[in-house]
Amino acid sequence: MLTFGGFQEPLFHGGDLSAARRLFPDAVEPFIDLSTGINPQPYPLPRLSAELFARLPDSTALERLAAVAATTYGAPAADCVVAAPGTQPLLALVAALARPGRAAIIAPTYSEHARAAALAGHSVGEVGDLGAIGDAALVIVTNPNNPDGRLFARNDLVDIARRLRGRGGLLVVDEAFMDVAAPGLSLAGEVRRGNAVVLRSFGKFFGLAGLRLGFALAAPPLAARLAAQLGPWPVSGPALAVGAKALTDRAWIDRTRRRLGKAAARLDAMLRKAGLDVIGGTALFRLIETRNADALFRHCGRAGILIRLFPDHANWLRFGLPGSERNWRRLQIAMAAFSANR
């Protein structure tokens, strides 16, 4: 298992409170998990029939969810939508849609993309920008990017897809955090062009990561190939019901976008007051750079607050949003104490 600065690999992905408690056995409880980019105030779960848990998922409910997702995400039609138990199982399947060759991943970004592309038989290389993709058969872009929040213009991505189409290549755009980005950036409406796949995460913005629901948006032939590989009943009955309701709740979506924007600004102010440089992020997480990253990670861990570190960027830390005023207060106290003791 990979280690970095005394920390084991699971901490690199965030969300592993069991690993955090082993690392900080004397930490204040309850632990506050700020290591993920998940909305800490989730969508309110509707009442669910017990039958949803007792029966196999209904194919009509799956079709309805695809139609709802197409409308909400801006895909051309329901036959361009593939629902899955989270986007994670889709990564290798989508990478395999391109012939094995060189994969160019715009980095730094979510590390699972490189692993999934390698599993699909590609020779993986990370590049810093779209201009460096060269003759890659597969190009993977995260937009907005994780962890720095970098944004890529839709027209630039359309141009990349066009160039790739000329040599039989594929563009994959991971829009896991697009729900909190400015309108007009998503590539969802362009997938019918035939060689672009857009990934959308449900759990992050709606705060229901444990539900395990995500989508691939692609031209119908590619969507059909993905659906065939996932097989029957790709999504649970409860996830079908919750997803369909949440994706049509426009009032909650709009209200949540505004709330998350204000929370991100509040977090920026708190971090800067502690003398930290905020260098990027989205409304669901903020990225800082500091020479004291290791010390700050340990300080927060002992205070019962898990934040995200990065093995390839020793001076980076990522903070998610606290979910309650009590947690905001605990973070404020921890930041003030760190600042005072530096």
ABEGO torsion letter per residue (X at the ends): XBBBGGBBAAAAAEGBAAAAAAABAABBOBBBBAABABBABBBBBBBBBAAAAABBBBAAAAAAAAAAAAAAAGBABAAABBBBBEAAAAAAAAAAABBBBBBBBBOBBBAAAAAAAAAAGBBBBBBABAAAAEABABBBBBOBBOAAGBBBBAAAAAAAAAAAAAAGBBBBBBAAAAAABBBGABAAAAAAAGABBBBBBAAAAAGBAAAGBBBBBBBAAAAAAAAAAAEBGABBAAAAAAAAAAAABAAAAAAAAAAAAAAAAAAAAAAAAAGBBBAEEBAABBBBBBAAAAAAAAAAAAAGBBBBBBAABAABBBBBBBABAAAAAAAAAAAAAAAAAX
